[in-house]
């Protein structure tokens, strides 16, 4: 069975690009997000909701809550699936389930580095809780978008090779 791409769509700037990769590679995609969002706006007319030649697009609306989309995605994951997320915690859970994870700027998360990523996130959160400030993310640029598309395509190609 081909991998499924799960998109954590809450504030995701690369949903359209992920769908282009999924369509091109004929792999299923599930867009998960807060139920107040219009997730279906990302799906083009003619994108099937049922499998057609290996590709389909679907939405996974979830309740309002801090990590509702994260937990909904994790429940659905199978080894080899791919998760698109800005959330390091979701990336860690995905890796723990044998899935692949990629950030919206194209960073591929790995088991070798995820513990350090979680540690840094924790330390920054401690600083903010104590009233300190941490540096926010850099401006999202075209280079980030291009890196994301290239690395997502590479992950999909690897997953399809591993499957076959």
C-alpha positions as CSV (number, residue, x, y, z in Angstrom):
1,X,0.0,0.0,0.0
2,X,1.4,3.4,-0.9
3,X,2.3,5.9,1.9
4,X,-0.3,8.5,2.8
5,X,0.7,12.1,3.2
6,X,-0.9,13.6,6.3
7,X,-0.9,17.4,6.4
8,X,-1.2,19.2,9.7
9,X,-3.1,22.0,8.1
10,X,-3.4,24.4,11.1
11,X,-1.4,27.4,9.9
12,X,0.4,25.3,7.3
13,X,1.9,27.5,4.5
14,X,2.7,24.6,2.2
15,X,-0.6,22.7,1.9
16,X,-1.0,23.5,-1.8
17,X,2.6,22.4,-2.5
18,X,2.1,19.1,-0.6
19,X,-1.0,18.4,-2.7
20,X,0.9,19.0,-5.9
21,X,3.5,16.4,-4.8
22,X,0.8,13.9,-3.8
23,X,-1.1,14.4,-7.2
24,X,2.1,14.0,-9.2
25,X,3.2,10.9,-7.2
26,X,-0.3,9.4,-7.1
27,X,-0.3,8.9,-3.4
28,X,-3.2,9.6,-1.0
29,X,-3.3,12.7,1.1
30,X,-5.3,13.6,4.2
31,X,-5.6,17.2,5.3
32,X,-6.2,17.4,9.1
33,X,-7.1,20.5,10.9
34,X,-9.4,22.4,13.2
35,X,-13.1,21.7,12.3
36,X,-13.6,25.5,12.1
37,X,-11.4,25.6,9.0
38,X,-12.6,25.0,5.5
39,X,-10.2,22.2,4.8
40,X,-11.9,21.2,1.6
41,X,-10.8,24.5,0.0
42,X,-7.4,22.9,-0.6
43,X,-8.9,20.1,-2.7
44,X,-9.3,20.8,-6.4
45,X,-12.5,20.0,-8.2
46,X,-11.9,16.5,-9.7
47,X,-9.6,15.3,-6.8
48,X,-11.2,12.0,-5.9
49,X,-12.4,11.3,-2.4
50,X,-12.1,7.6,-3.1
51,X,-9.0,5.9,-4.4
52,X,-8.5,6.4,-8.2
53,X,-5.2,5.1,-9.7
54,X,-3.7,5.2,-6.2
55,X,-4.5,8.9,-5.5
56,X,-7.2,10.4,-3.4
57,X,-7.7,13.4,-1.3
58,X,-9.6,13.6,2.0
59,X,-10.0,15.8,5.0
60,X,-9.9,15.0,8.7
61,X,-11.7,17.7,10.6
62,X,-10.9,17.6,14.3
63,X,-12.2,19.4,17.3
64,X,-11.0,22.7,18.7
65,X,-8.1,22.0,21.0
66,X,-4.4,22.5,21.4
67,X,-3.3,19.2,20.0
68,X,-6.5,17.8,18.5
69,X,-5.1,17.5,15.0
70,X,-1.8,16.0,16.2
71,X,-3.5,13.2,18.0
72,X,-6.0,12.5,15.2
73,X,-3.1,12.2,12.7
74,X,-1.1,9.9,15.0
75,X,-4.1,7.6,15.4
76,X,-4.3,7.1,11.7
77,X,-0.5,6.7,10.9
78,X,1.0,3.6,9.5
79,X,4.7,2.9,9.1
80,X,6.0,4.6,6.0
81,X,3.4,7.4,6.0
82,X,4.6,11.0,5.8
83,X,3.5,13.8,8.1
84,X,3.9,17.5,7.1
85,X,3.9,19.6,10.3
86,X,5.4,22.6,12.0
87,X,5.0,20.8,15.3
88,X,8.1,19.0,16.6
89,X,6.0,17.1,19.1
90,X,3.9,15.7,16.3
91,X,7.0,14.9,14.3
92,X,8.4,13.0,17.2
93,X,5.2,11.0,17.6
94,X,5.2,10.2,13.8
95,X,8.8,9.0,13.9
96,X,7.9,6.8,16.9
97,X,5.1,5.2,14.8
98,X,7.6,4.4,12.0
99,X,6.4,7.3,9.8
100,X,8.4,10.0,8.2
101,X,8.1,13.7,9.2
102,X,9.0,16.9,7.4
103,X,8.7,20.5,8.5
104,X,7.1,23.2,6.4
105,X,10.5,24.7,5.6
106,X,11.7,21.3,4.2
107,X,13.6,20.0,7.3
108,X,13.3,16.2,7.4
109,X,13.0,15.1,11.0
110,X,15.0,12.0,12.0
111,X,15.3,9.7,15.0
112,X,18.9,10.8,15.3
113,X,18.0,14.4,15.9
114,X,14.5,14.5,17.3
115,X,15.5,14.3,21.0
116,X,17.7,17.4,20.6
117,X,14.8,19.2,18.8
118,X,12.5,18.4,21.6
119,X,15.0,19.5,24.2
120,X,15.6,22.8,22.5
121,X,11.8,23.3,22.3
122,X,11.5,22.6,26.0
123,X,14.3,25.0,27.0
124,X,12.8,27.8,24.9
125,X,9.4,27.2,26.5
126,X,11.0,27.5,29.9
127,X,12.5,30.8,29.0
128,X,9.2,32.1,27.8
129,X,7.4,30.9,30.9
130,X,9.8,32.9,33.0
131,X,9.1,36.0,31.1
132,X,12.1,35.8,28.7
133,X,12.0,36.1,25.0
134,X,13.2,33.7,22.4
135,X,13.9,34.4,18.8
136,X,10.8,33.7,16.6
137,X,10.9,32.0,13.2
138,X,12.5,33.7,10.3
139,X,10.3,35.0,7.5
140,X,9.0,32.2,5.3
141,X,10.6,32.6,1.9
142,X,10.5,31.1,-1.5
143,X,13.7,29.1,-0.8
144,X,11.8,27.4,2.1
145,X,9.0,26.5,-0.2
146,X,11.3,25.1,-2.8
147,X,13.3,23.1,-0.2
148,X,10.0,21.7,1.2
149,X,8.8,20.5,-2.3
150,X,12.2,18.9,-3.1
151,X,12.5,17.1,0.2
152,X,8.9,16.0,0.3
153,X,9.3,14.6,-3.2
154,X,12.4,12.7,-2.0
155,X,10.5,11.3,1.0
156,X,7.7,10.2,-1.2
157,X,10.0,8.6,-3.7
158,X,11.9,6.7,-0.9
159,X,8.6,5.5,0.6
160,X,7.4,4.2,-2.7
161,X,10.7,2.4,-3.3
162,X,10.5,0.9,0.2
163,X,6.9,-0.2,-0.5
164,X,7.7,-1.9,-3.8
